[in-house]
């Protein structure tokens, strides 16, 4: 099981931007690029999980509002 990332979505996006900047450096080695790529993938997966959670919460709230209006 993977460790849960406690960062906000915004913090994760900031880290992704930093990773992209680091990967674009001319002096980055192949090994460093691979490590940065893996870190970026983990951040993207975490962001997707966070976004999915928020979408589910919104649907629950919307369903509750629809049921209350009848």
Predicted model as a PDB file, atoms N, CA, C, CB and O in Angstrom, pLDDT in the B-factor column:
MODEL        1                                                                  
ATOM      1  N   UNK A   1       0.845  -1.179   0.000  1.00 35.00           N  
ATOM      2  CA  UNK A   1       0.000   0.000   0.000  1.00 35.00           C  
ATOM      3  C   UNK A   1       0.887   1.237   0.000  1.00 35.00           C  
ATOM      4  CB  UNK A   1      -0.960   0.001   1.218  1.00 35.00           C  
ATOM      5  O   UNK A   1       1.905   1.268   0.691  1.00 35.00           O  
ATOM      6  N   UNK A   2       0.514   2.250  -0.762  1.00 43.00           N  
ATOM      7  CA  UNK A   2       1.327   3.455  -0.837  1.00 43.00           C  
ATOM      8  C   UNK A   2       0.995   4.391   0.315  1.00 43.00           C  
ATOM      9  CB  UNK A   2       1.117   4.164  -2.179  1.00 43.00           C  
ATOM     10  O   UNK A   2      -0.110   4.386   0.856  1.00 43.00           O  
ATOM     11  N   UNK A   3       1.993   5.197   0.669  1.00 46.00           N  
ATOM     12  CA  UNK A   3       1.797   6.173   1.731  1.00 46.00           C  
ATOM     13  C   UNK A   3       0.966   7.321   1.189  1.00 46.00           C  
ATOM     14  CB  UNK A   3       3.154   6.682   2.287  1.00 46.00           C  
ATOM     15  O   UNK A   3       1.200   7.795   0.077  1.00 46.00           O  
ATOM     16  N   UNK A   4      -0.005   7.768   1.975  1.00 53.00           N  
ATOM     17  CA  UNK A   4      -0.873   8.863   1.548  1.00 53.00           C  
ATOM     18  C   UNK A   4      -0.105  10.174   1.597  1.00 53.00           C  
ATOM     19  CB  UNK A   4      -2.138   8.943   2.430  1.00 53.00           C  
ATOM     20  O   UNK A   4       0.631  10.441   2.546  1.00 53.00           O  
ATOM     21  N   UNK A   5      -0.284  10.984   0.565  1.00 53.00           N  
ATOM     22  CA  UNK A   5       0.337  12.289   0.485  1.00 53.00           C  
ATOM     23  C   UNK A   5      -0.599  13.288   1.157  1.00 53.00           C  
ATOM     24  CB  UNK A   5       0.638  12.688  -0.997  1.00 53.00           C  
ATOM     25  O   UNK A   5      -1.776  13.365   0.805  1.00 53.00           O  
ATOM     26  N   UNK A   6      -0.094  14.047   2.108  1.00 79.00           N  
ATOM     27  CA  UNK A   6      -0.925  14.988   2.864  1.00 79.00           C  
ATOM     28  C   UNK A   6      -0.937  16.380   2.247  1.00 79.00           C  
ATOM     29  CB  UNK A   6      -0.438  15.075   4.294  1.00 79.00           C  
ATOM     30  O   UNK A   6      -1.548  17.293   2.802  1.00 79.00           O  
ATOM     31  N   UNK A   7      -0.271  16.557   1.107  1.00 89.00           N  
ATOM     32  CA  UNK A   7      -0.240  17.856   0.445  1.00 89.00           C  
ATOM     33  C   UNK A   7      -1.584  18.169  -0.188  1.00 89.00           C  
ATOM     34  CB  UNK A   7       0.863  17.894  -0.612  1.00 89.00           C  
ATOM     35  O   UNK A   7      -2.362  17.276  -0.524  1.00 89.00           O  
ATOM     36  N   UNK A   8      -1.837  19.473  -0.342  1.00 92.00           N  
ATOM     37  CA  UNK A   8      -3.035  19.893  -1.055  1.00 92.00           C  
ATOM     38  C   UNK A   8      -2.811  19.711  -2.551  1.00 92.00           C  
ATOM     39  CB  UNK A   8      -3.395  21.368  -0.725  1.00 92.00           C  
ATOM     40  O   UNK A   8      -1.684  19.498  -2.997  1.00 92.00           O  
ATOM     41  N   UNK A   9      -3.873  19.794  -3.305  1.00 91.00           N  
ATOM     42  CA  UNK A   9      -3.765  19.691  -4.763  1.00 91.00           C  
ATOM     43  C   UNK A   9      -2.852  20.796  -5.282  1.00 91.00           C  
ATOM     44  CB  UNK A   9      -5.168  19.777  -5.434  1.00 91.00           C  
ATOM     45  O   UNK A   9      -2.026  20.567  -6.166  1.00 91.00           O  
ATOM     46  N   UNK A  10      -3.005  21.986  -4.733  1.00 93.00           N  
ATOM     47  CA  UNK A  10      -2.179  23.113  -5.167  1.00 93.00           C  
ATOM     48  C   UNK A  10      -0.697  22.852  -4.898  1.00 93.00           C  
ATOM     49  CB  UNK A  10      -2.623  24.399  -4.461  1.00 93.00           C  
ATOM     50  O   UNK A  10       0.152  23.159  -5.734  1.00 93.00           O  
ATOM     51  N   UNK A  11      -0.390  22.285  -3.734  1.00 95.00           N  
ATOM     52  CA  UNK A  11       1.000  21.966  -3.407  1.00 95.00           C  
ATOM     53  C   UNK A  11       1.546  20.905  -4.354  1.00 95.00           C  
ATOM     54  CB  UNK A  11       1.116  21.486  -1.952  1.00 95.00           C  
ATOM     55  O   UNK A  11       2.698  20.976  -4.782  1.00 95.00           O  
ATOM     56  N   UNK A  12       0.717  19.930  -4.675  1.00 95.00           N  
ATOM     57  CA  UNK A  12       1.146  18.888  -5.613  1.00 95.00           C  
ATOM     58  C   UNK A  12       1.419  19.470  -6.997  1.00 95.00           C  
ATOM     59  CB  UNK A  12       0.083  17.784  -5.709  1.00 95.00           C  
ATOM     60  O   UNK A  12       2.388  19.089  -7.653  1.00 95.00           O  
ATOM     61  N   UNK A  13       0.565  20.395  -7.441  1.00 94.00           N  
ATOM     62  CA  UNK A  13       0.791  21.031  -8.743  1.00 94.00           C  
ATOM     63  C   UNK A  13       2.079  21.846  -8.732  1.00 94.00           C  
ATOM     64  CB  UNK A  13      -0.399  21.929  -9.119  1.00 94.00           C  
ATOM     65  O   UNK A  13       2.811  21.866  -9.721  1.00 94.00           O  
ATOM     66  N   UNK A  14       2.356  22.515  -7.620  1.00 96.00           N  
ATOM     67  CA  UNK A  14       3.595  23.281  -7.508  1.00 96.00           C  
ATOM     68  C   UNK A  14       4.806  22.349  -7.607  1.00 96.00           C  
ATOM     69  CB  UNK A  14       3.627  24.068  -6.176  1.00 96.00           C  
ATOM     70  O   UNK A  14       5.784  22.662  -8.286  1.00 96.00           O  
ATOM     71  N   UNK A  15       4.733  21.209  -6.929  1.00 97.00           N  
ATOM     72  CA  UNK A  15       5.828  20.234  -7.001  1.00 97.00           C  
ATOM     73  C   UNK A  15       5.988  19.699  -8.419  1.00 97.00           C  
ATOM     74  CB  UNK A  15       5.579  19.071  -6.025  1.00 97.00           C  
ATOM     75  O   UNK A  15       7.109  19.489  -8.882  1.00 97.00           O  
ATOM     76  N   UNK A  16       4.871  19.478  -9.109  1.00 97.00           N  
ATOM     77  CA  UNK A  16       4.936  19.018 -10.500  1.00 97.00           C  
ATOM     78  C   UNK A  16       5.627  20.051 -11.385  1.00 97.00           C  
ATOM     79  CB  UNK A  16       3.525  18.724 -11.036  1.00 97.00           C  
ATOM     80  O   UNK A  16       6.426  19.697 -12.253  1.00 97.00           O  
ATOM     81  N   UNK A  17       5.319  21.321 -11.165  1.00 97.00           N  
ATOM     82  CA  UNK A  17       5.973  22.375 -11.938  1.00 97.00           C  
ATOM     83  C   UNK A  17       7.479  22.370 -11.683  1.00 97.00           C  
ATOM     84  CB  UNK A  17       5.375  23.752 -11.590  1.00 97.00           C  
ATOM     85  O   UNK A  17       8.272  22.540 -12.609  1.00 97.00           O  
ATOM     86  N   UNK A  18       7.869  22.174 -10.421  1.00 97.00           N  
ATOM     87  CA  UNK A  18       9.291  22.130 -10.082  1.00 97.00           C  
ATOM     88  C   UNK A  18       9.974  20.930 -10.744  1.00 97.00           C  
ATOM     89  CB  UNK A  18       9.476  22.071  -8.555  1.00 97.00           C  
ATOM     90  O   UNK A  18      11.108  21.032 -11.210  1.00 97.00           O  
ATOM     91  N   UNK A  19       9.284  19.810 -10.779  1.00 98.00           N  
ATOM     92  CA  UNK A  19       9.832  18.610 -11.425  1.00 98.00           C  
ATOM     93  C   UNK A  19      10.014  18.853 -12.917  1.00 98.00           C  
ATOM     94  CB  UNK A  19       8.911  17.389 -11.189  1.00 98.00           C  
ATOM     95  O   UNK A  19      11.049  18.502 -13.484  1.00 98.00           O  
ATOM     96  N   UNK A  20       9.014  19.451 -13.553  1.00 97.00           N  
ATOM     97  CA  UNK A  20       9.119  19.741 -14.987  1.00 97.00           C  
ATOM     98  C   UNK A  20      10.284  20.681 -15.278  1.00 97.00           C  
ATOM     99  CB  UNK A  20       7.813  20.353 -15.504  1.00 97.00           C  
ATOM    100  O   UNK A  20      11.020  20.489 -16.246  1.00 97.00           O  
ATOM    101  N   UNK A  21      10.442  21.683 -14.446  1.00 97.00           N  
ATOM    102  CA  UNK A  21      11.559  22.615 -14.621  1.00 97.00           C  
ATOM    103  C   UNK A  21      12.887  21.880 -14.478  1.00 97.00           C  
ATOM    104  CB  UNK A  21      11.472  23.770 -13.598  1.00 97.00           C  
ATOM    105  O   UNK A  21      13.808  22.097 -15.266  1.00 97.00           O  
ATOM    106  N   UNK A  22      12.989  21.010 -13.470  1.00 97.00           N  
ATOM    107  CA  UNK A  22      14.226  20.255 -13.251  1.00 97.00           C  
ATOM    108  C   UNK A  22      14.521  19.325 -14.423  1.00 97.00           C  
ATOM    109  CB  UNK A  22      14.135  19.446 -11.953  1.00 97.00           C  
ATOM    110  O   UNK A  22      15.678  19.153 -14.809  1.00 97.00           O  
ATOM    111  N   UNK A  23      13.476  18.728 -14.988  1.00 96.00           N  
ATOM    112  CA  UNK A  23      13.678  17.799 -16.100  1.00 96.00           C  
ATOM    113  C   UNK A  23      14.136  18.514 -17.372  1.00 96.00           C  
ATOM    114  CB  UNK A  23      12.395  17.032 -16.375  1.00 96.00           C  
ATOM    115  O   UNK A  23      14.756  17.902 -18.243  1.00 96.00           O  
ATOM    116  N   UNK A  24      13.832  19.796 -17.476  1.00 96.00           N  
ATOM    117  CA  UNK A  24      14.200  20.556 -18.668  1.00 96.00           C  
ATOM    118  C   UNK A  24      15.627  21.098 -18.609  1.00 96.00           C  
ATOM    119  CB  UNK A  24      13.236  21.698 -18.861  1.00 96.00           C  
ATOM    120  O   UNK A  24      16.128  21.639 -19.595  1.00 96.00           O  
ATOM    121  N   UNK A  25      16.281  20.955 -17.457  1.00 96.00           N  
ATOM    122  CA  UNK A  25      17.665  21.419 -17.357  1.00 96.00           C  
ATOM    123  C   UNK A  25      18.553  20.608 -18.291  1.00 96.00           C  
ATOM    124  CB  UNK A  25      18.176  21.315 -15.901  1.00 96.00           C  
ATOM    125  O   UNK A  25      18.331  19.413 -18.490  1.00 96.00           O  
ATOM    126  N   UNK A  26      19.533  21.244 -18.848  1.00 95.00           N  
ATOM    127  CA  UNK A  26      20.449  20.568 -19.773  1.00 95.00           C  
ATOM    128  C   UNK A  26      21.381  19.599 -19.058  1.00 95.00           C  
ATOM    129  CB  UNK A  26      21.271  21.592 -20.535  1.00 95.00           C  
ATOM    130  O   UNK A  26      21.844  18.629 -19.658  1.00 95.00           O  
ATOM    131  N   UNK A  27      21.659  19.852 -17.779  1.00 96.00           N  
ATOM    132  CA  UNK A  27      22.626  19.025 -17.058  1.00 96.00           C  
ATOM    133  C   UNK A  27      21.996  17.854 -16.303  1.00 96.00           C  
ATOM    134  CB  UNK A  27      23.389  19.880 -16.093  1.00 96.00           C  
ATOM    135  O   UNK A  27      22.693  17.158 -15.565  1.00 96.00           O  
ATOM    136  N   UNK A  28      20.700  17.626 -16.471  1.00 95.00           N  
ATOM    137  CA  UNK A  28      20.043  16.530 -15.756  1.00 95.00           C  
ATOM    138  C   UNK A  28      20.460  15.194 -16.391  1.00 95.00           C  
ATOM    139  CB  UNK A  28      18.482  16.699 -15.784  1.00 95.00           C  
ATOM    140  O   UNK A  28      20.458  15.040 -17.613  1.00 95.00           O  
ATOM    141  N   UNK A  29      20.810  14.252 -15.539  1.00 96.00           N  
ATOM    142  CA  UNK A  29      21.228  12.943 -16.043  1.00 96.00           C  
ATOM    143  C   UNK A  29      20.008  12.076 -16.338  1.00 96.00           C  
ATOM    144  CB  UNK A  29      22.156  12.237 -15.028  1.00 96.00           C  
ATOM    145  O   UNK A  29      18.890  12.392 -15.931  1.00 96.00           O  
ATOM    146  N   UNK A  30      20.239  10.999 -17.040  1.00 96.00           N  
ATOM    147  CA  UNK A  30      19.161  10.065 -17.345  1.00 96.00           C  
ATOM    148  C   UNK A  30      18.574   9.495 -16.057  1.00 96.00           C  
ATOM    149  CB  UNK A  30      19.669   8.929 -18.252  1.00 96.00           C  
ATOM    150  O   UNK A  30      17.357   9.365 -15.925  1.00 96.00           O  
ATOM    151  N   UNK A  31      19.439   9.159 -15.118  1.00 97.00           N  
ATOM    152  CA  UNK A  31      18.981   8.607 -13.839  1.00 97.00           C  
ATOM    153  C   UNK A  31      18.139   9.630 -13.074  1.00 97.00           C  
ATOM    154  CB  UNK A  31      20.185   8.163 -12.983  1.00 97.00           C  
ATOM    155  O   UNK A  31      17.104   9.283 -12.504  1.00 97.00           O  
ATOM    156  N   UNK A  32      18.578  10.874 -13.061  1.00 97.00           N  
ATOM    157  CA  UNK A  32      17.802  11.922 -12.401  1.00 97.00           C  
ATOM    158  C   UNK A  32      16.459  12.121 -13.100  1.00 97.00           C  
ATOM    159  CB  UNK A  32      18.592  13.242 -12.379  1.00 97.00           C  
ATOM    160  O   UNK A  32      15.433  12.298 -12.442  1.00 97.00           O  
ATOM    161  N   UNK A  33      16.466  12.091 -14.415  1.00 97.00           N  
ATOM    162  CA  UNK A  33      15.222  12.234 -15.184  1.00 97.00           C  
ATOM    163  C   UNK A  33      14.238  11.120 -14.837  1.00 97.00           C  
ATOM    164  CB  UNK A  33      15.518  12.224 -16.697  1.00 97.00           C  
ATOM    165  O   UNK A  33      13.043  11.361 -14.669  1.00 97.00           O  
ATOM    166  N   UNK A  34      14.754   9.910 -14.734  1.00 97.00           N  
ATOM    167  CA  UNK A  34      13.903   8.772 -14.403  1.00 97.00           C  
ATOM    168  C   UNK A  34      13.309   8.939 -13.007  1.00 97.00           C  
ATOM    169  CB  UNK A  34      14.699   7.458 -14.493  1.00 97.00           C  
ATOM    170  O   UNK A  34      12.128   8.664 -12.799  1.00 97.00           O  
ATOM    171  N   UNK A  35      14.123   9.390 -12.050  1.00 98.00           N  
ATOM    172  CA  UNK A  35      13.648   9.609 -10.686  1.00 98.00           C  
ATOM    173  C   UNK A  35      12.594  10.716 -10.655  1.00 98.00           C  
ATOM    174  CB  UNK A  35      14.822   9.964  -9.757  1.00 98.00           C  
ATOM    175  O   UNK A  35      11.558  10.574 -10.006  1.00 98.00           O  
ATOM    176  N   UNK A  36      12.862  11.810 -11.355  1.00 98.00           N  
ATOM    177  CA  UNK A  36      11.901  12.912 -11.420  1.00 98.00           C  
ATOM    178  C   UNK A  36      10.594  12.465 -12.074  1.00 98.00           C  
ATOM    179  CB  UNK A  36      12.498  14.097 -12.192  1.00 98.00           C  
ATOM    180  O   UNK A  36       9.509  12.830 -11.623  1.00 98.00           O  
ATOM    181  N   UNK A  37      10.709  11.684 -13.125  1.00 97.00           N  
ATOM    182  CA  UNK A  37       9.527  11.169 -13.826  1.00 97.00           C  
ATOM    183  C   UNK A  37       8.670  10.324 -12.872  1.00 97.00           C  
ATOM    184  CB  UNK A  37       9.951  10.327 -15.064  1.00 97.00           C  
ATOM    185  O   UNK A  37       7.450  10.482 -12.826  1.00 97.00           O  
ATOM    186  N   UNK A  38       9.302   9.444 -12.126  1.00 98.00           N  
ATOM    187  CA  UNK A  38       8.566   8.598 -11.178  1.00 98.00           C  
ATOM    188  C   UNK A  38       7.899   9.428 -10.086  1.00 98.00           C  
ATOM    189  CB  UNK A  38       9.505   7.570 -10.547  1.00 98.00           C  
ATOM    190  O   UNK A  38       6.755   9.168  -9.714  1.00 98.00           O  
ATOM    191  N   UNK A  39       8.611  10.417  -9.578  1.00 97.00           N  
ATOM    192  CA  UNK A  39       8.025  11.298  -8.561  1.00 97.00           C  
ATOM    193  C   UNK A  39       6.823  12.045  -9.133  1.00 97.00           C  
ATOM    194  CB  UNK A  39       9.078  12.302  -8.035  1.00 97.00           C  
ATOM    195  O   UNK A  39       5.803  12.205  -8.463  1.00 97.00           O  
ATOM    196  N   UNK A  40       6.954  12.498 -10.374  1.00 97.00           N  
ATOM    197  CA  UNK A  40       5.849  13.193 -11.030  1.00 97.00           C  
ATOM    198  C   UNK A  40       4.628  12.304 -11.214  1.00 97.00           C  
ATOM    199  CB  UNK A  40       6.297  13.719 -12.370  1.00 97.00           C  
ATOM    200  O   UNK A  40       3.497  12.738 -11.000  1.00 97.00           O  
ATOM    201  N   UNK A  41       4.863  11.058 -11.612  1.00 97.00           N  
ATOM    202  CA  UNK A  41       3.741  10.122 -11.774  1.00 97.00           C  
ATOM    203  C   UNK A  41       3.005   9.906 -10.458  1.00 97.00           C  
ATOM    204  CB  UNK A  41       4.239   8.778 -12.317  1.00 97.00           C  
ATOM    205  O   UNK A  41       1.775   9.864 -10.430  1.00 97.00           O  
ATOM    206  N   UNK A  42       3.752   9.770  -9.375  1.00 96.00           N  
ATOM    207  CA  UNK A  42       3.124   9.581  -8.061  1.00 96.00           C  
ATOM    208  C   UNK A  42       2.295  10.799  -7.676  1.00 96.00           C  
ATOM    209  CB  UNK A  42       4.192   9.308  -6.985  1.00 96.00           C  
ATOM    210  O   UNK A  42       1.200  10.666  -7.130  1.00 96.00           O  
ATOM    211  N   UNK A  43       2.819  11.980  -7.960  1.00 96.00           N  
ATOM    212  CA  UNK A  43       2.069  13.197  -7.660  1.00 96.00           C  
ATOM    213  C   UNK A  43       0.797  13.274  -8.496  1.00 96.00           C  
ATOM    214  CB  UNK A  43       2.938  14.434  -7.905  1.00 96.00           C  
ATOM    215  O   UNK A  43      -0.255  13.661  -7.986  1.00 96.00           O  
ATOM    216  N   UNK A  44       0.879  12.914  -9.763  1.00 96.00           N  
ATOM    217  CA  UNK A  44      -0.298  12.934 -10.635  1.00 96.00           C  
ATOM    218  C   UNK A  44      -1.344  11.938 -10.136  1.00 96.00           C  
ATOM    219  CB  UNK A  44       0.099  12.609 -12.095  1.00 96.00           C  
ATOM    220  O   UNK A  44      -2.535  12.252 -10.116  1.00 96.00           O  
ATOM    221  N   UNK A  45      -0.919  10.758  -9.738  1.00 96.00           N  
ATOM    222  CA  UNK A  45      -1.852   9.767  -9.204  1.00 96.00           C  
ATOM    223  C   UNK A  45      -2.517  10.287  -7.938  1.00 96.00           C  
ATOM    224  CB  UNK A  45      -1.129   8.442  -8.919  1.00 96.00           C  
ATOM    225  O   UNK A  45      -3.714  10.089  -7.728  1.00 96.00           O  
ATOM    226  N   UNK A  46      -1.731  10.955  -7.094  1.00 95.00           N  
ATOM    227  CA  UNK A  46      -2.295  11.513  -5.877  1.00 95.00           C  
ATOM    228  C   UNK A  46      -3.311  12.601  -6.199  1.00 95.00           C  
ATOM    229  CB  UNK A  46      -1.189  12.068  -4.984  1.00 95.00           C  
ATOM    230  O   UNK A  46      -4.384  12.650  -5.598  1.00 95.00           O  
ATOM    231  N   UNK A  47      -2.975  13.470  -7.144  1.00 94.00           N  
ATOM    232  CA  UNK A  47      -3.910  14.531  -7.558  1.00 94.00           C  
ATOM    233  C   UNK A  47      -5.203  13.934  -8.096  1.00 94.00           C  
ATOM    234  CB  UNK A  47      -3.266  15.439  -8.627  1.00 94.00           C  
ATOM    235  O   UNK A  47      -6.293  14.398  -7.761  1.00 94.00           O  
ATOM    236  N   UNK A  48      -5.083  12.913  -8.923  1.00 95.00           N  
ATOM    237  CA  UNK A  48      -6.278  12.255  -9.465  1.00 95.00           C  
ATOM    238  C   UNK A  48      -7.149  11.702  -8.348  1.00 95.00           C  
ATOM    239  CB  UNK A  48      -5.883  11.128 -10.428  1.00 95.00           C  
ATOM    240  O   UNK A  48      -8.373  11.825  -8.395  1.00 95.00           O  
ATOM    241  N   UNK A  49      -6.527  11.093  -7.345  1.00 95.00           N  
ATOM    242  CA  UNK A  49      -7.279  10.565  -6.204  1.00 95.00           C  
ATOM    243  C   UNK A  49      -7.981  11.669  -5.433  1.00 95.00           C  
ATOM    244  CB  UNK A  49      -6.356   9.797  -5.273  1.00 95.00           C  
ATOM    245  O   UNK A  49      -9.138  11.525  -5.038  1.00 95.00           O  
ATOM    246  N   UNK A  50      -7.271  12.778  -5.219  1.00 94.00           N  
ATOM    247  CA  UNK A  50      -7.872  13.900  -4.510  1.00 94.00           C  
ATOM    248  C   UNK A  50      -9.033  14.496  -5.295  1.00 94.00           C  
ATOM    249  CB  UNK A  50      -6.825  14.969  -4.232  1.00 94.00           C  
ATOM    250  O   UNK A  50     -10.066  14.828  -4.714  1.00 94.00           O  
ATOM    251  N   UNK A  51      -8.876  14.635  -6.596  1.00 94.00           N  
ATOM    252  CA  UNK A  51      -9.930  15.190  -7.433  1.00 94.00           C  
ATOM    253  C   UNK A  51     -11.134  14.254  -7.459  1.00 94.00           C  
ATOM    254  CB  UNK A  51      -9.413  15.442  -8.859  1.00 94.00           C  
ATOM    255  O   UNK A  51     -12.273  14.715  -7.386  1.00 94.00           O  
ATOM    256  N   UNK A  52     -10.901  12.950  -7.562  1.00 96.00           N  
ATOM    257  CA  UNK A  52     -12.001  11.977  -7.524  1.00 96.00           C  
ATOM    258  C   UNK A  52     -12.783  12.087  -6.223  1.00 96.00           C  
ATOM    259  CB  UNK A  52     -11.462  10.548  -7.693  1.00 96.00           C  
ATOM    260  O   UNK A  52     -14.012  12.020  -6.221  1.00 96.00           O  
ATOM    261  N   UNK A  53     -12.071  12.254  -5.123  1.00 94.00           N  
ATOM    262  CA  UNK A  53     -12.720  12.364  -3.809  1.00 94.00           C  
ATOM    263  C   UNK A  53     -13.614  13.600  -3.756  1.00 94.00           C  
ATOM    264  CB  UNK A  53     -11.662  12.423  -2.680  1.00 94.00           C  
ATOM    265  O   UNK A  53     -14.747  13.534  -3.278  1.00 94.00           O  
ATOM    266  N   UNK A  54     -13.106  14.716  -4.246  1.00 94.00           N  
ATOM    267  CA  UNK A  54     -13.885  15.952  -4.255  1.00 94.00           C  
ATOM    268  C   UNK A  54     -15.119  15.800  -5.147  1.00 94.00           C  
ATOM    269  CB  UNK A  54     -13.018  17.136  -4.735  1.00 94.00           C  
ATOM    270  O   UNK A  54     -16.208  16.242  -4.783  1.00 94.00           O  
ATOM    271  N   UNK A  55     -14.946  15.175  -6.316  1.00 96.00           N  
ATOM    272  CA  UNK A  55     -16.088  14.973  -7.220  1.00 96.00           C  
ATOM    273  C   UNK A  55     -17.166  14.128  -6.552  1.00 96.00           C  
ATOM    274  CB  UNK A  55     -15.630  14.301  -8.530  1.00 96.00           C  
ATOM    275  O   UNK A  55     -18.352  14.423  -6.699  1.00 96.00           O  
ATOM    276  N   UNK A  56     -16.780  13.089  -5.823  1.00 96.00           N  
ATOM    277  CA  UNK A  56     -17.753  12.252  -5.122  1.00 96.00           C  
ATOM    278  C   UNK A  56     -18.486  13.040  -4.050  1.00 96.00           C  
ATOM    279  CB  UNK A  56     -17.064  11.043  -4.498  1.00 96.00           C  
ATOM    280  O   UNK A  56     -19.697  12.894  -3.881  1.00 96.00           O  
ATOM    281  N   UNK A  57     -17.745  13.879  -3.324  1.00 94.00           N  
ATOM    282  CA  UNK A  57     -18.376  14.699  -2.290  1.00 94.00           C  
ATOM    283  C   UNK A  57     -19.368  15.680  -2.900  1.00 94.00           C  
ATOM    284  CB  UNK A  57     -17.315  15.456  -1.486  1.00 94.00           C  
ATOM    285  O   UNK A  57     -20.435  15.917  -2.333  1.00 94.00           O  
ATOM    286  N   UNK A  58     -19.025  16.250  -4.049  1.00 94.00           N  
ATOM    287  CA  UNK A  58     -19.928  17.189  -4.723  1.00 94.00           C  
ATOM    288  C   UNK A  58     -21.200  16.467  -5.162  1.00 94.00           C  
ATOM    289  CB  UNK A  58     -19.229  17.844  -5.944  1.00 94.00           C  
ATOM    290  O   UNK A  58     -22.300  16.999  -5.012  1.00 94.00           O  
ATOM    291  N   UNK A  59     -21.055  15.258  -5.702  1.00 94.00           N  
ATOM    292  CA  UNK A  59     -22.233  14.497  -6.128  1.00 94.00           C  
ATOM    293  C   UNK A  59     -23.143  14.198  -4.947  1.00 94.00           C  
ATOM    294  CB  UNK A  59     -21.811  13.189  -6.810  1.00 94.00           C  
ATOM    295  O   UNK A  59     -24.366  14.278  -5.068  1.00 94.00           O  
ATOM    296  N   UNK A  60     -22.557  13.856  -3.809  1.00 92.00           N  
ATOM    297  CA  UNK A  60     -23.358  13.564  -2.610  1.00 92.00           C  
ATOM    298  C   UNK A  60     -24.118  14.811  -2.182  1.00 92.00           C  
ATOM    299  CB  UNK A  60     -22.458  13.056  -1.450  1.00 92.00           C  
ATOM    300  O   UNK A  60     -25.298  14.740  -1.840  1.00 92.00           O  
ATOM    301  N   UNK A  61     -23.431  15.962  -2.203  1.00 93.00           N  
ATOM    302  CA  UNK A  61     -24.079  17.217  -1.818  1.00 93.00           C  
ATOM    303  C   UNK A  61     -25.194  17.555  -2.800  1.00 93.00           C  
ATOM    304  CB  UNK A  61     -23.051  18.367  -1.757  1.00 93.00           C  
ATOM    305  O   UNK A  61     -26.287  17.949  -2.392  1.00 93.00           O  
ATOM    306  N   UNK A  62     -24.919  17.402  -4.095  1.00 90.00           N  
ATOM    307  CA  UNK A  62     -25.935  17.716  -5.110  1.00 90.00           C  
ATOM    308  C   UNK A  62     -27.142  16.795  -4.973  1.00 90.00           C  
ATOM    309  CB  UNK A  62     -25.340  17.598  -6.526  1.00 90.00           C  
ATOM    310  O   UNK A  62     -28.280  17.250  -5.097  1.00 90.00           O  
ATOM    311  N   UNK A  63     -26.915  15.512  -4.722  1.00 88.00           N  
ATOM    312  CA  UNK A  63     -28.017  14.572  -4.558  1.00 88.00           C  
ATOM    313  C   UNK A  63     -28.843  14.932  -3.343  1.00 88.00           C  
ATOM    314  CB  UNK A  63     -27.496  13.143  -4.439  1.00 88.00           C  
ATOM    315  O   UNK A  63     -30.068  14.818  -3.371  1.00 88.00           O  
ATOM    316  N   UNK A  64     -28.195  15.361  -2.283  1.00 86.00           N  
ATOM    317  CA  UNK A  64     -28.911  15.782  -1.086  1.00 86.00           C  
ATOM    318  C   UNK A  64     -29.768  16.997  -1.346  1.00 86.00           C  
ATOM    319  CB  UNK A  64     -27.942  16.071   0.031  1.00 86.00           C  
ATOM    320  O   UNK A  64     -30.888  17.081  -0.843  1.00 86.00           O  
ATOM    321  N   UNK A  65     -29.265  17.943  -2.126  1.00 79.00           N  
ATOM    322  CA  UNK A  65     -30.030  19.158  -2.457  1.00 79.00           C  
ATOM    323  C   UNK A  65     -31.212  18.832  -3.352  1.00 79.00           C  
ATOM    324  CB  UNK A  65     -29.127  20.195  -3.143  1.00 79.00           C  
ATOM    325  O   UNK A  65     -32.273  19.439  -3.207  1.00 79.00           O  
ATOM    326  N   UNK A  66     -31.061  17.895  -4.268  1.00 72.00           N  
ATOM    327  CA  UNK A  66     -32.151  17.502  -5.173  1.00 72.00           C  
ATOM    328  C   UNK A  66     -33.257  16.837  -4.358  1.00 72.00           C  
ATOM    329  CB  UNK A  66     -31.635  16.539  -6.297  1.00 72.00           C  
ATOM    330  O   UNK A  66     -34.436  17.130  -4.553  1.00 72.00           O  
ATOM    331  N   UNK A  67     -32.882  15.949  -3.454  1.00 69.00           N  
ATOM    332  CA  UNK A  67     -33.876  15.250  -2.638  1.00 69.00           C  
ATOM    333  C   UNK A  67     -34.606  16.202  -1.697  1.00 69.00           C  
ATOM    334  CB  UNK A  67     -33.211  14.138  -1.835  1.00 69.00           C  
ATOM    335  O   UNK A  67     -35.788  16.002  -1.420  1.00 69.00           O  
ATOM    336  N   UNK A  68     -33.930  17.224  -1.206  1.00 69.00           N  
ATOM    337  CA  UNK A  68     -34.559  18.177  -0.283  1.00 69.00           C  
ATOM    338  C   UNK A  68     -35.546  19.103  -0.997  1.00 69.00           C  
ATOM    339  CB  UNK A  68     -33.487  19.010   0.417  1.00 69.00           C  
ATOM    340  O   UNK A  68     -36.471  19.619  -0.369  1.00 69.00           O  
ATOM    341  N   UNK A  69     -35.360  19.315  -2.290  1.00 62.00           N  
ATOM    342  CA  UNK A  69     -36.238  20.240  -3.005  1.00 62.00           C  
ATOM    343  C   UNK A  69     -37.578  19.620  -3.384  1.00 62.00           C  
ATOM    344  CB  UNK A  69     -35.548  20.737  -4.247  1.00 62.00           C  
ATOM    345  O   UNK A  69     -38.472  20.325  -3.850  1.00 62.00           O  
ATOM    346  N   UNK A  70     -37.729  18.321  -3.192  1.00 57.00           N  
ATOM    347  CA  UNK A  70     -39.004  17.675  -3.527  1.00 57.00           C  
ATOM    348  C   UNK A  70     -39.886  17.557  -2.338  1.00 57.00           C  
ATOM    349  CB  UNK A  70     -38.780  16.317  -4.115  1.00 57.00           C  
ATOM    350  O   UNK A  70     -40.997  17.037  -2.442  1.00 57.00           O  
TER     351      UNK A  70                                                      
ENDMDL                                                                          
END                                                                             
